[in-house]
Amino acid sequence: MNRLYIYAPTTSSRLVYICNFICKELIHVDFSIINDKEEFQNYNGIKINYSNEVINSEYFTIGNIGLLFEKNITSQKIECFETNQYKAFFKTIDSDFPFDIFSASFYLLSRYEEYLPHTKDEYGRYAHTNSLAFKENFLSLPLINIWVKDFAAQIKNKFSLFTFHFSPFTFTPTYDIDIAFSYKYKGLTRNIGGFFKAPSLNRIMVLLGLKKDPFDTYGWLNKLHKKYHLKAHYFFLVANRNKAYDKNILPHKKQMGRLIKSHAEYYSIGIHPSWQSGDDFNLLKKEKQCLEEITKFSVTSSRQHYIRFNLPEGYRKLLIAGITDDFSMGYGSINGFRASVASSFYWYDLEKEEQKNLRIHPFCFMEANSYYEQNFTPDIAYKEMLHYYNACKNISGQMITIWHNNFFGNDKEFVGWKEIYEQFIAQVQQ
């Protein structure tokens, strides 16, 4: 009794995609989509009628609003309502479930709204203020996971022999290395320019070897990972020249190469495509090749610098470059669940109407958002992290966080952030 038989008058790549995600990936149940009504009725098992026709009250009926059978991308009429203490939309009547969960989940997961005309933010990104999740105040929740948990429970309530399970909660710490060191290895010209711009005794002491570079926090992080048995993921920016938004140590410097190599021995390493590569695709390929030459490993994961990407072009470029896993699904302006989910998923290219071999790993918390965009103190940021931890754990999801090495150093600007991170890690690993 662990297969769902789903009747739909017709099928589509959208329907297959979202059924794969909900059934196979989230609740680990096989399914069959059946278009012939007579054939559907002859099956013995758990049956879901995904149509607007009442066939048999013994089946689990979900109203069908039609989105999954459209062939174009058009503005959708969305009216949110509350059911079982959570928001939902695409309301249906005469159904066993109060809304079309397949269409609503597809709308959010595919990022349908990001294909529609919209205003971009100052960095040319999809602005979070455009999103339904922000406007309807559910950005802080993995709403799809919540829906599916309730959905599975209601099927179980109707079919007592139905069995399903969720994957265990996981926590994945990730780090973006945008600026590996504050003063060291930047060269004479950059350090002289930096000193005259902001005179600092600390800079002189670091360069003379009398003090540790404030961004050199890698040893501390290694000890933290070993203590709590964490599998971390690092993303390195390896632009071959510095410009306004790309200020890392250049990759040809032996100290930078040594840093990357040492991390590649113990951690998963991904590319952090430079801002420049967003304007020149050839640079993305060159940066990926550079990182592979340093690590001696194939690089297949990425996270966009400044979370700068747009759909579908951004993801298509990653696929062409050989990227199979991307960790950019989130906002660079506010914390929350951009795709309303706390589970990884395959990207669906809405323009080409097909699932692609690009796995999306959404993050829900970035300390830079808390600090620069939301103006949170370390204590408030700690409470925010705990909220996302509980939200992900309650639905057996995956929590991915982003931190930068400079927040763990001795720079006065970031006092208290190192401590709350260690406190949070201890809480998560209990």
Contacts in CASP RR format, 6 or more apart in sequence:
PFRMAT RR
TARGET T0000
AUTHOR 0000-0000-0000
METHOD contacts of the structure
MODEL  1
MNRLYIYAPTTSSRLVYICNFICKELIHVDFSIINDKEEFQNYNGIKINY
SNEVINSEYFTIGNIGLLFEKNITSQKIECFETNQYKAFFKTIDSDFPFD
IFSASFYLLSRYEEYLPHTKDEYGRYAHTNSLAFKENFLSLPLINIWVKD
FAAQIKNKFSLFTFHFSPFTFTPTYDIDIAFSYKYKGLTRNIGGFFKAPS
LNRIMVLLGLKKDPFDTYGWLNKLHKKYHLKAHYFFLVANRNKAYDKNIL
PHKKQMGRLIKSHAEYYSIGIHPSWQSGDDFNLLKKEKQCLEEITKFSVT
SSRQHYIRFNLPEGYRKLLIAGITDDFSMGYGSINGFRASVASSFYWYDL
EKEEQKNLRIHPFCFMEANSYYEQNFTPDIAYKEMLHYYNACKNISGQMI
TIWHNNFFGNDKEFVGWKEIYEQFIAQVQQ
1 45 0 8 1.000
1 46 0 8 1.000
1 159 0 8 1.000
1 161 0 8 1.000
1 162 0 8 1.000
1 163 0 8 1.000
2 29 0 8 1.000
2 30 0 8 1.000
2 162 0 8 1.000
2 163 0 8 1.000
2 164 0 8 1.000
3 29 0 8 1.000
3 30 0 8 1.000
3 31 0 8 1.000
3 32 0 8 1.000
3 45 0 8 1.000
3 46 0 8 1.000
4 23 0 8 1.000
4 29 0 8 1.000
4 30 0 8 1.000
4 31 0 8 1.000
4 32 0 8 1.000
4 46 0 8 1.000
4 47 0 8 1.000
4 48 0 8 1.000
4 155 0 8 1.000
5 31 0 8 1.000
5 32 0 8 1.000
5 34 0 8 1.000
5 40 0 8 1.000
5 43 0 8 1.000
5 45 0 8 1.000
5 46 0 8 1.000
5 47 0 8 1.000
5 48 0 8 1.000
6 19 0 8 1.000
6 31 0 8 1.000
6 32 0 8 1.000
6 33 0 8 1.000
6 34 0 8 1.000
6 47 0 8 1.000
6 48 0 8 1.000
6 50 0 8 1.000
7 33 0 8 1.000
7 34 0 8 1.000
7 35 0 8 1.000
7 37 0 8 1.000
7 40 0 8 1.000
7 47 0 8 1.000
7 48 0 8 1.000
7 49 0 8 1.000
7 50 0 8 1.000
7 51 0 8 1.000
7 55 0 8 1.000
7 59 0 8 1.000
8 15 0 8 1.000
8 33 0 8 1.000
8 34 0 8 1.000
8 35 0 8 1.000
8 50 0 8 1.000
8 51 0 8 1.000
8 64 0 8 1.000
9 35 0 8 1.000
9 51 0 8 1.000
10 35 0 8 1.000
10 69 0 8 1.000
11 33 0 8 1.000
11 35 0 8 1.000
12 68 0 8 1.000
12 69 0 8 1.000
13 353 0 8 1.000
13 354 0 8 1.000
13 355 0 8 1.000
14 67 0 8 1.000
14 68 0 8 1.000
14 69 0 8 1.000
14 70 0 8 1.000
14 106 0 8 1.000
14 110 0 8 1.000
14 348 0 8 1.000
14 353 0 8 1.000
15 33 0 8 1.000
15 50 0 8 1.000
15 68 0 8 1.000
15 69 0 8 1.000
15 102 0 8 1.000
16 33 0 8 1.000
17 106 0 8 1.000
17 110 0 8 1.000
17 346 0 8 1.000
17 348 0 8 1.000
17 355 0 8 1.000
18 68 0 8 1.000
18 102 0 8 1.000
18 105 0 8 1.000
18 106 0 8 1.000
18 109 0 8 1.000
19 31 0 8 1.000
19 33 0 8 1.000
19 102 0 8 1.000
20 355 0 8 1.000
21 105 0 8 1.000
21 109 0 8 1.000
21 345 0 8 1.000
21 346 0 8 1.000
22 101 0 8 1.000
22 102 0 8 1.000
22 105 0 8 1.000
22 148 0 8 1.000
22 151 0 8 1.000
23 29 0 8 1.000
23 30 0 8 1.000
23 31 0 8 1.000
24 30 0 8 1.000
24 31 0 8 1.000
25 343 0 8 1.000
25 345 0 8 1.000
26 145 0 8 1.000
26 148 0 8 1.000
26 166 0 8 1.000
26 343 0 8 1.000
27 148 0 8 1.000
27 152 0 8 1.000
27 164 0 8 1.000
27 165 0 8 1.000
27 166 0 8 1.000
28 164 0 8 1.000
28 165 0 8 1.000
28 166 0 8 1.000
28 167 0 8 1.000
29 163 0 8 1.000
29 164 0 8 1.000
34 40 0 8 1.000
34 43 0 8 1.000
37 55 0 8 1.000
40 47 0 8 1.000
40 55 0 8 1.000
41 55 0 8 1.000
41 56 0 8 1.000
45 159 0 8 1.000
46 60 0 8 1.000
46 155 0 8 1.000
46 159 0 8 1.000
46 161 0 8 1.000
46 162 0 8 1.000
47 58 0 8 1.000
47 59 0 8 1.000
47 60 0 8 1.000
48 59 0 8 1.000
48 60 0 8 1.000
48 61 0 8 1.000
48 62 0 8 1.000
48 155 0 8 1.000
49 55 0 8 1.000
49 56 0 8 1.000
49 59 0 8 1.000
49 60 0 8 1.000
49 61 0 8 1.000
49 62 0 8 1.000
50 62 0 8 1.000
50 63 0 8 1.000
50 64 0 8 1.000
50 102 0 8 1.000
51 63 0 8 1.000
51 64 0 8 1.000
52 63 0 8 1.000
52 64 0 8 1.000
54 61 0 8 1.000
54 94 0 8 1.000
55 61 0 8 1.000
60 96 0 8 1.000
60 97 0 8 1.000
60 154 0 8 1.000
60 155 0 8 1.000
60 158 0 8 1.000
60 159 0 8 1.000
61 94 0 8 1.000
61 95 0 8 1.000
61 96 0 8 1.000
61 97 0 8 1.000
62 92 0 8 1.000
62 95 0 8 1.000
62 96 0 8 1.000
62 97 0 8 1.000
62 100 0 8 1.000
62 101 0 8 1.000
62 102 0 8 1.000
63 92 0 8 1.000
63 94 0 8 1.000
63 95 0 8 1.000
63 97 0 8 1.000
63 100 0 8 1.000
64 92 0 8 1.000
64 100 0 8 1.000
64 102 0 8 1.000
64 103 0 8 1.000
65 90 0 8 1.000
65 92 0 8 1.000
65 100 0 8 1.000
65 103 0 8 1.000
66 100 0 8 1.000
66 103 0 8 1.000
67 76 0 8 1.000
67 90 0 8 1.000
67 100 0 8 1.000
67 103 0 8 1.000
67 106 0 8 1.000
67 107 0 8 1.000
68 102 0 8 1.000
68 103 0 8 1.000
68 106 0 8 1.000
71 353 0 8 1.000
73 112 0 8 1.000
73 115 0 8 1.000
73 116 0 8 1.000
73 350 0 8 1.000
73 351 0 8 1.000
75 116 0 8 1.000
76 107 0 8 1.000
76 112 0 8 1.000
78 89 0 8 1.000
78 90 0 8 1.000
78 107 0 8 1.000
78 132 0 8 1.000
79 89 0 8 1.000
79 91 0 8 1.000
80 87 0 8 1.000
80 88 0 8 1.000
80 89 0 8 1.000
80 132 0 8 1.000
80 136 0 8 1.000
81 87 0 8 1.000
81 88 0 8 1.000
81 89 0 8 1.000
81 91 0 8 1.000
81 99 0 8 1.000
82 88 0 8 1.000
83 98 0 8 1.000
83 99 0 8 1.000
84 150 0 8 1.000
86 138 0 8 1.000
86 141 0 8 1.000
86 143 0 8 1.000
86 146 0 8 1.000
86 147 0 8 1.000
86 150 0 8 1.000
87 136 0 8 1.000
87 137 0 8 1.000
87 138 0 8 1.000
87 143 0 8 1.000
88 98 0 8 1.000
88 99 0 8 1.000
88 104 0 8 1.000
88 147 0 8 1.000
89 99 0 8 1.000
89 104 0 8 1.000
89 132 0 8 1.000
90 99 0 8 1.000
90 100 0 8 1.000
90 103 0 8 1.000
90 104 0 8 1.000
90 107 0 8 1.000
91 98 0 8 1.000
91 99 0 8 1.000
92 98 0 8 1.000
92 99 0 8 1.000
92 100 0 8 1.000
96 154 0 8 1.000
96 158 0 8 1.000
97 151 0 8 1.000
97 154 0 8 1.000
101 147 0 8 1.000
101 148 0 8 1.000
101 151 0 8 1.000
104 147 0 8 1.000
105 144 0 8 1.000
105 147 0 8 1.000
105 148 0 8 1.000
106 112 0 8 1.000
106 348 0 8 1.000
107 113 0 8 1.000
108 132 0 8 1.000
108 133 0 8 1.000
108 143 0 8 1.000
108 144 0 8 1.000
108 339 0 8 1.000
108 340 0 8 1.000
108 341 0 8 1.000
109 144 0 8 1.000
109 339 0 8 1.000
109 340 0 8 1.000
109 341 0 8 1.000
109 345 0 8 1.000
109 348 0 8 1.000
110 348 0 8 1.000
110 350 0 8 1.000
111 311 0 8 1.000
111 338 0 8 1.000
111 339 0 8 1.000
111 350 0 8 1.000
112 350 0 8 1.000
113 130 0 8 1.000
113 131 0 8 1.000
113 132 0 8 1.000
114 126 0 8 1.000
114 310 0 8 1.000
114 311 0 8 1.000
115 311 0 8 1.000
115 312 0 8 1.000
115 350 0 8 1.000
115 351 0 8 1.000
118 126 0 8 1.000
118 127 0 8 1.000
118 130 0 8 1.000
119 127 0 8 1.000
119 130 0 8 1.000
120 126 0 8 1.000
120 127 0 8 1.000
120 310 0 8 1.000
121 127 0 8 1.000
121 128 0 8 1.000
121 333 0 8 1.000
123 306 0 8 1.000
123 308 0 8 1.000
124 308 0 8 1.000
124 310 0 8 1.000
125 306 0 8 1.000
125 307 0 8 1.000
125 308 0 8 1.000
125 309 0 8 1.000
125 310 0 8 1.000
125 331 0 8 1.000
125 332 0 8 1.000
125 333 0 8 1.000
126 310 0 8 1.000
126 311 0 8 1.000
127 333 0 8 1.000
128 134 0 8 1.000
128 139 0 8 1.000
128 331 0 8 1.000
128 332 0 8 1.000
128 333 0 8 1.000
128 334 0 8 1.000
128 338 0 8 1.000
129 135 0 8 1.000
131 139 0 8 1.000
131 338 0 8 1.000
133 139 0 8 1.000
133 143 0 8 1.000
133 337 0 8 1.000
133 338 0 8 1.000
133 340 0 8 1.000
134 334 0 8 1.000
138 340 0 8 1.000
139 334 0 8 1.000
139 336 0 8 1.000
139 337 0 8 1.000
139 338 0 8 1.000
139 340 0 8 1.000
140 335 0 8 1.000
140 336 0 8 1.000
140 337 0 8 1.000
140 387 0 8 1.000
140 388 0 8 1.000
140 391 0 8 1.000
141 337 0 8 1.000
141 340 0 8 1.000
141 391 0 8 1.000
142 337 0 8 1.000
142 340 0 8 1.000
142 341 0 8 1.000
142 342 0 8 1.000
142 343 0 8 1.000
142 364 0 8 1.000
142 391 0 8 1.000
142 392 0 8 1.000
142 395 0 8 1.000
142 397 0 8 1.000
143 337 0 8 1.000
143 340 0 8 1.000
143 341 0 8 1.000
144 339 0 8 1.000
144 340 0 8 1.000
144 341 0 8 1.000
144 343 0 8 1.000
145 341 0 8 1.000
145 342 0 8 1.000
145 343 0 8 1.000
145 395 0 8 1.000
145 396 0 8 1.000
145 397 0 8 1.000
146 395 0 8 1.000
149 166 0 8 1.000
149 395 0 8 1.000
152 164 0 8 1.000
155 162 0 8 1.000
155 164 0 8 1.000
156 162 0 8 1.000
156 164 0 8 1.000
166 395 0 8 1.000
166 396 0 8 1.000
166 397 0 8 1.000
167 343 0 8 1.000
167 396 0 8 1.000
167 397 0 8 1.000
168 396 0 8 1.000
169 392 0 8 1.000
169 393 0 8 1.000
169 396 0 8 1.000
169 397 0 8 1.000
169 398 0 8 1.000
169 399 0 8 1.000
170 397 0 8 1.000
170 398 0 8 1.000
170 399 0 8 1.000
171 230 0 8 1.000
171 389 0 8 1.000
171 392 0 8 1.000
171 398 0 8 1.000
171 399 0 8 1.000
171 401 0 8 1.000
171 428 0 8 1.000
171 429 0 8 1.000
172 231 0 8 1.000
172 232 0 8 1.000
172 233 0 8 1.000
172 361 0 8 1.000
172 398 0 8 1.000
172 399 0 8 1.000
172 400 0 8 1.000
172 401 0 8 1.000
173 225 0 8 1.000
173 230 0 8 1.000
173 232 0 8 1.000
173 233 0 8 1.000
173 401 0 8 1.000
173 403 0 8 1.000
173 425 0 8 1.000
174 232 0 8 1.000
174 233 0 8 1.000
174 234 0 8 1.000
174 235 0 8 1.000
174 303 0 8 1.000
174 327 0 8 1.000
174 363 0 8 1.000
174 400 0 8 1.000
174 401 0 8 1.000
174 402 0 8 1.000
174 403 0 8 1.000
175 221 0 8 1.000
175 232 0 8 1.000
175 233 0 8 1.000
175 234 0 8 1.000
175 235 0 8 1.000
175 402 0 8 1.000
175 403 0 8 1.000
175 404 0 8 1.000
175 405 0 8 1.000
176 235 0 8 1.000
176 237 0 8 1.000
176 272 0 8 1.000
176 303 0 8 1.000
176 305 0 8 1.000
176 402 0 8 1.000
176 403 0 8 1.000
176 404 0 8 1.000
177 234 0 8 1.000
177 235 0 8 1.000
177 236 0 8 1.000
177 237 0 8 1.000
177 248 0 8 1.000
177 259 0 8 1.000
177 272 0 8 1.000
177 404 0 8 1.000
177 405 0 8 1.000
178 237 0 8 1.000
178 247 0 8 1.000
178 248 0 8 1.000
178 272 0 8 1.000
178 305 0 8 1.000
178 404 0 8 1.000
179 215 0 8 1.000
179 247 0 8 1.000
179 248 0 8 1.000
179 249 0 8 1.000
179 404 0 8 1.000
179 405 0 8 1.000
179 406 0 8 1.000
180 215 0 8 1.000
180 248 0 8 1.000
180 249 0 8 1.000
180 256 0 8 1.000
180 259 0 8 1.000
180 405 0 8 1.000
181 213 0 8 1.000
181 215 0 8 1.000
181 216 0 8 1.000
181 249 0 8 1.000
181 255 0 8 1.000
182 203 0 8 1.000
182 206 0 8 1.000
182 213 0 8 1.000
182 214 0 8 1.000
182 215 0 8 1.000
182 406 0 8 1.000
182 411 0 8 1.000
183 191 0 8 1.000
183 203 0 8 1.000
183 206 0 8 1.000
183 207 0 8 1.000
183 213 0 8 1.000
183 214 0 8 1.000
184 206 0 8 1.000
184 207 0 8 1.000
184 213 0 8 1.000
184 216 0 8 1.000
184 255 0 8 1.000
185 249 0 8 1.000
185 253 0 8 1.000
185 255 0 8 1.000
185 256 0 8 1.000
186 249 0 8 1.000
190 242 0 8 1.000
191 203 0 8 1.000
191 207 0 8 1.000
194 203 0 8 1.000
195 203 0 8 1.000
195 204 0 8 1.000
202 211 0 8 1.000
202 214 0 8 1.000
205 211 0 8 1.000
206 212 0 8 1.000
206 213 0 8 1.000
206 214 0 8 1.000
212 410 0 8 1.000
214 406 0 8 1.000
214 409 0 8 1.000
214 410 0 8 1.000
214 411 0 8 1.000
215 405 0 8 1.000
215 406 0 8 1.000
215 409 0 8 1.000
215 411 0 8 1.000
216 405 0 8 1.000
216 409 0 8 1.000
217 405 0 8 1.000
217 406 0 8 1.000
217 408 0 8 1.000
217 409 0 8 1.000
217 418 0 8 1.000
218 259 0 8 1.000
218 262 0 8 1.000
218 263 0 8 1.000
218 405 0 8 1.000
220 408 0 8 1.000
220 409 0 8 1.000
220 418 0 8 1.000
221 232 0 8 1.000
221 405 0 8 1.000
221 408 0 8 1.000
222 266 0 8 1.000
224 230 0 8 1.000
224 422 0 8 1.000
224 425 0 8 1.000
225 231 0 8 1.000
225 232 0 8 1.000
225 266 0 8 1.000
225 267 0 8 1.000
228 425 0 8 1.000
228 426 0 8 1.000
228 429 0 8 1.000
229 429 0 8 1.000
230 425 0 8 1.000
230 429 0 8 1.000
231 267 0 8 1.000
231 268 0 8 1.000
232 267 0 8 1.000
232 268 0 8 1.000
233 267 0 8 1.000
233 268 0 8 1.000
233 269 0 8 1.000
233 270 0 8 1.000
233 301 0 8 1.000
233 327 0 8 1.000
234 263 0 8 1.000
234 267 0 8 1.000
234 268 0 8 1.000
234 269 0 8 1.000
234 270 0 8 1.000
235 269 0 8 1.000
235 270 0 8 1.000
235 271 0 8 1.000
235 272 0 8 1.000
235 301 0 8 1.000
235 302 0 8 1.000
235 303 0 8 1.000
235 327 0 8 1.000
236 248 0 8 1.000
236 260 0 8 1.000
236 263 0 8 1.000
236 269 0 8 1.000
236 270 0 8 1.000
236 271 0 8 1.000
236 272 0 8 1.000
236 291 0 8 1.000
237 246 0 8 1.000
237 248 0 8 1.000
237 272 0 8 1.000
237 273 0 8 1.000
237 274 0 8 1.000
237 305 0 8 1.000
238 248 0 8 1.000
238 251 0 8 1.000
238 256 0 8 1.000
238 260 0 8 1.000
238 271 0 8 1.000
238 272 0 8 1.000
238 274 0 8 1.000
238 287 0 8 1.000
238 290 0 8 1.000
238 291 0 8 1.000
238 294 0 8 1.000
239 246 0 8 1.000
239 248 0 8 1.000
239 250 0 8 1.000
239 251 0 8 1.000
239 274 0 8 1.000
239 275 0 8 1.000
239 276 0 8 1.000
239 277 0 8 1.000
239 283 0 8 1.000
239 287 0 8 1.000
240 250 0 8 1.000
240 251 0 8 1.000
240 252 0 8 1.000
240 283 0 8 1.000
240 286 0 8 1.000
240 287 0 8 1.000
240 290 0 8 1.000
241 250 0 8 1.000
241 276 0 8 1.000
242 248 0 8 1.000
242 250 0 8 1.000
243 275 0 8 1.000
243 276 0 8 1.000
244 275 0 8 1.000
245 274 0 8 1.000
245 275 0 8 1.000
245 305 0 8 1.000
245 306 0 8 1.000
246 274 0 8 1.000
246 275 0 8 1.000
246 276 0 8 1.000
246 305 0 8 1.000
248 256 0 8 1.000
249 255 0 8 1.000
249 256 0 8 1.000
250 256 0 8 1.000
251 257 0 8 1.000
251 260 0 8 1.000
251 290 0 8 1.000
251 291 0 8 1.000
251 294 0 8 1.000
257 294 0 8 1.000
260 269 0 8 1.000
260 291 0 8 1.000
260 294 0 8 1.000
260 295 0 8 1.000
261 294 0 8 1.000
261 295 0 8 1.000
263 269 0 8 1.000
264 294 0 8 1.000
264 295 0 8 1.000
264 296 0 8 1.000
264 297 0 8 1.000
268 301 0 8 1.000
269 291 0 8 1.000
269 295 0 8 1.000
269 297 0 8 1.000
269 299 0 8 1.000
269 301 0 8 1.000
270 291 0 8 1.000
270 299 0 8 1.000
270 300 0 8 1.000
270 301 0 8 1.000
270 302 0 8 1.000
270 303 0 8 1.000
271 284 0 8 1.000
271 287 0 8 1.000
271 288 0 8 1.000
271 291 0 8 1.000
271 299 0 8 1.000
271 301 0 8 1.000
271 302 0 8 1.000
271 323 0 8 1.000
272 302 0 8 1.000
272 303 0 8 1.000
272 304 0 8 1.000
272 305 0 8 1.000
273 283 0 8 1.000
273 284 0 8 1.000
273 287 0 8 1.000
273 302 0 8 1.000
273 304 0 8 1.000
273 305 0 8 1.000
274 283 0 8 1.000
274 287 0 8 1.000
274 305 0 8 1.000
275 305 0 8 1.000
275 306 0 8 1.000
275 308 0 8 1.000
276 283 0 8 1.000
277 283 0 8 1.000
277 284 0 8 1.000
277 287 0 8 1.000
278 284 0 8 1.000
278 308 0 8 1.000
278 317 0 8 1.000
281 317 0 8 1.000
281 320 0 8 1.000
281 321 0 8 1.000
284 317 0 8 1.000
284 318 0 8 1.000
284 321 0 8 1.000
285 321 0 8 1.000
288 299 0 8 1.000
288 321 0 8 1.000
288 322 0 8 1.000
288 323 0 8 1.000
291 299 0 8 1.000
292 298 0 8 1.000
292 299 0 8 1.000
300 322 0 8 1.000
300 323 0 8 1.000
300 324 0 8 1.000
300 325 0 8 1.000
301 323 0 8 1.000
301 324 0 8 1.000
301 325 0 8 1.000
301 326 0 8 1.000
301 327 0 8 1.000
302 318 0 8 1.000
302 323 0 8 1.000
302 325 0 8 1.000
302 326 0 8 1.000
302 327 0 8 1.000
302 328 0 8 1.000
303 326 0 8 1.000
303 327 0 8 1.000
303 328 0 8 1.000
303 402 0 8 1.000
304 326 0 8 1.000
304 328 0 8 1.000
306 332 0 8 1.000
307 328 0 8 1.000
307 330 0 8 1.000
307 331 0 8 1.000
307 332 0 8 1.000
309 315 0 8 1.000
309 328 0 8 1.000
311 350 0 8 1.000
312 349 0 8 1.000
312 350 0 8 1.000
312 351 0 8 1.000
312 352 0 8 1.000
315 326 0 8 1.000
315 347 0 8 1.000
315 349 0 8 1.000
315 356 0 8 1.000
315 358 0 8 1.000
316 349 0 8 1.000
318 326 0 8 1.000
318 358 0 8 1.000
319 356 0 8 1.000
319 357 0 8 1.000
319 358 0 8 1.000
323 358 0 8 1.000
324 357 0 8 1.000
324 358 0 8 1.000
324 359 0 8 1.000
325 358 0 8 1.000
325 359 0 8 1.000
325 361 0 8 1.000
326 347 0 8 1.000
326 358 0 8 1.000
326 359 0 8 1.000
326 360 0 8 1.000
326 361 0 8 1.000
327 361 0 8 1.000
327 363 0 8 1.000
327 400 0 8 1.000
329 338 0 8 1.000
329 339 0 8 1.000
329 360 0 8 1.000
329 361 0 8 1.000
329 362 0 8 1.000
329 363 0 8 1.000
330 336 0 8 1.000
330 337 0 8 1.000
330 338 0 8 1.000
330 339 0 8 1.000
330 362 0 8 1.000
330 363 0 8 1.000
330 364 0 8 1.000
331 338 0 8 1.000
331 369 0 8 1.000
332 366 0 8 1.000
332 368 0 8 1.000
332 369 0 8 1.000
332 373 0 8 1.000
333 369 0 8 1.000
333 373 0 8 1.000
334 369 0 8 1.000
334 373 0 8 1.000
334 374 0 8 1.000
335 364 0 8 1.000
335 365 0 8 1.000
335 366 0 8 1.000
335 369 0 8 1.000
335 370 0 8 1.000
335 374 0 8 1.000
335 384 0 8 1.000
335 388 0 8 1.000
336 364 0 8 1.000
336 365 0 8 1.000
336 388 0 8 1.000
337 362 0 8 1.000
337 364 0 8 1.000
338 362 0 8 1.000
339 345 0 8 1.000
339 360 0 8 1.000
339 362 0 8 1.000
341 362 0 8 1.000
342 362 0 8 1.000
342 364 0 8 1.000
342 391 0 8 1.000
342 392 0 8 1.000
342 395 0 8 1.000
342 397 0 8 1.000
342 398 0 8 1.000
342 399 0 8 1.000
343 362 0 8 1.000
343 397 0 8 1.000
343 398 0 8 1.000
344 359 0 8 1.000
344 360 0 8 1.000
344 361 0 8 1.000
344 362 0 8 1.000
344 398 0 8 1.000
345 359 0 8 1.000
345 360 0 8 1.000
346 355 0 8 1.000
346 356 0 8 1.000
346 357 0 8 1.000
346 358 0 8 1.000
346 359 0 8 1.000
346 360 0 8 1.000
347 355 0 8 1.000
347 356 0 8 1.000
347 358 0 8 1.000
347 359 0 8 1.000
347 360 0 8 1.000
348 354 0 8 1.000
348 355 0 8 1.000
348 356 0 8 1.000
349 355 0 8 1.000
349 356 0 8 1.000
361 398 0 8 1.000
361 400 0 8 1.000
362 400 0 8 1.000
363 400 0 8 1.000
363 401 0 8 1.000
363 402 0 8 1.000
364 388 0 8 1.000
364 391 0 8 1.000
364 392 0 8 1.000
364 399 0 8 1.000
364 400 0 8 1.000
364 401 0 8 1.000
365 384 0 8 1.000
365 385 0 8 1.000
365 388 0 8 1.000
365 399 0 8 1.000
365 401 0 8 1.000
365 402 0 8 1.000
366 401 0 8 1.000
366 402 0 8 1.000
366 403 0 8 1.000
367 381 0 8 1.000
367 401 0 8 1.000
367 402 0 8 1.000
367 403 0 8 1.000
367 404 0 8 1.000
367 407 0 8 1.000
367 417 0 8 1.000
367 421 0 8 1.000
368 402 0 8 1.000
368 404 0 8 1.000
370 376 0 8 1.000
370 380 0 8 1.000
370 381 0 8 1.000
370 384 0 8 1.000
371 381 0 8 1.000
371 407 0 8 1.000
371 414 0 8 1.000
371 417 0 8 1.000
376 384 0 8 1.000
378 415 0 8 1.000
378 416 0 8 1.000
378 417 0 8 1.000
378 419 0 8 1.000
378 420 0 8 1.000
379 420 0 8 1.000
381 417 0 8 1.000
381 420 0 8 1.000
382 420 0 8 1.000
382 423 0 8 1.000
382 424 0 8 1.000
385 401 0 8 1.000
385 420 0 8 1.000
385 424 0 8 1.000
386 424 0 8 1.000
386 427 0 8 1.000
388 399 0 8 1.000
388 401 0 8 1.000
389 399 0 8 1.000
389 424 0 8 1.000
389 427 0 8 1.000
389 428 0 8 1.000
392 398 0 8 1.000
392 399 0 8 1.000
393 399 0 8 1.000
399 428 0 8 1.000
403 421 0 8 1.000
406 414 0 8 1.000
407 414 0 8 1.000
407 417 0 8 1.000
407 418 0 8 1.000
407 421 0 8 1.000
408 414 0 8 1.000
408 417 0 8 1.000
408 418 0 8 1.000
408 421 0 8 1.000
409 418 0 8 1.000
END
